[in-house]
Amino acid sequence: MQDELMFLWLLLPVAFLIGWYIGNSSKIKSKVSKNISLEYFKGLNFVLNEQPDKAIEVFIKMVEVDNDTVDTHLALGNLFRRRGEVDRAIRIHQNLIARTTLSETERAHALLELGMDYMRSGLLDRAEKLFLELLDIGFYLKEAHFNLLEIYQQEKDWENAIVIAKKYETISKVSLSSTIAQFFCELADDELRKGQVKKAKEKIQNAIDSNSKCARASILQAKIYQLSGETKLAIKCYKRLESQDSDYITEIISPLFDCYMILGDINSFIDYLKKLSNSHKNTNIIIALAELIAEYKGEDIAANFIFEKLENKPSVLGIDKLIEYVLNKSEGSTHDYLKIIKKLMSKLIEKKPTYKCNNCGFDAKILHWQCPGCKHWESIRPIFGVISE
């Protein structure tokens, strides 16, 4: 109902344009002024009575496509697309483009609108051709580049996305360095999946050159060094994340552990986690450190460590881990009670998302560098808090 009312409000300017055209067109005045005026008021009556479909049909029949009515048809097509009636929008814009009497600017505007129609309907190849044509003729460059960038991201054509993004930066004066870095990271990921470590290393360097603060680039670069056997360089890259974006420290705990295990220096890893736990109130760091303490010094010491940390930073994950250690030492009815509580805590943790998009609120259990909901890059972050951690 709300969309319908909004559509009616958008339709009023179209009715006004048609009314103005009727009042100022000598051609209409000389021919069928009386009949068209009646039709116009009939269409306007449909608008006021919240019957947009009937109103649109009346207006389309009234207005011939000529140089005086191009804006009206563009407005109608735009309204159809916003309403979700893309097929009707496409017909109107195709009809406009077929007119040989259109000016260059009018034809370019129709090409832009038709390209957006095709995008809305999922015909990305057709939309791409129209936007590229706009680049060739030099019209609506900012809009054409923006839409091409959307298309190439949907198609995962990262090479073309990088080219267009850089051109869009020049035209719009808007920095896309962080987004371009993500495109290079996507290319690096592709190369790693194909086993092309050398090529992946080149793409990651491109990402870092684009955005030296890119956390994902540091993680991937570290991963590449791990695969190449350069463990100390991998550790250096992982640790760089702390100064770049400490929210993502959780992502490097496990691979860092693997690196220190390879070097046979687990004590250095424990010291680093202690440093992190003192400077960052991140429960995942505390859990990782507790597990190492439990393995090397015993669960009693690990339980005491978590208990001390929970006093300053209470969290569901921390309590769950504490119950686990206490449960292993308990007996009788205490053991049974703790077992039930542990089961409930585990279910609570299982249902809670681990990540959340700061832009659209999309919840996720795994990290996405591009939000599946709103398509923003680097907007999904780990969730921190008593319940979430």
Buried (B, 14 or more C-beta within 10 A) or exposed (E): EEEEEEBBEBBEEBBEBBBEBBEEBEEBBEEEBEEBBEBBBBBBEBBEEEBBEBBBEBBBEBBEBBEBBBBBBBBBBBBBBBBEBBEBBBBBBEEBBEBEEBEEEBBBBBBBBBBBBBBBBEBBEBBBEBBEBBBEEEBBBEBBBBBBBBBBBEEEBBEBBBBBBBBBBEEEEEEBBBBBBBBBBBBBBBBBEEEBBEBBBBBBBBBBBBBEBBBBBBBBBBBBBBBEEBBEBBBBBBBBBBEBBBBBBBBBBEBBBEBBEBEEBBEEBBEBBBEBBEEBBBBBBBBBBBBBBBEEEEBBEBBBBBBEBBEEBEBBBBBBBBBBBBBEEBEEEEEEEBEEBBEEBBEEBEEBEBBBBEBBEBEBEEBBBBBEBBEBBBBBBBBBEEEBB
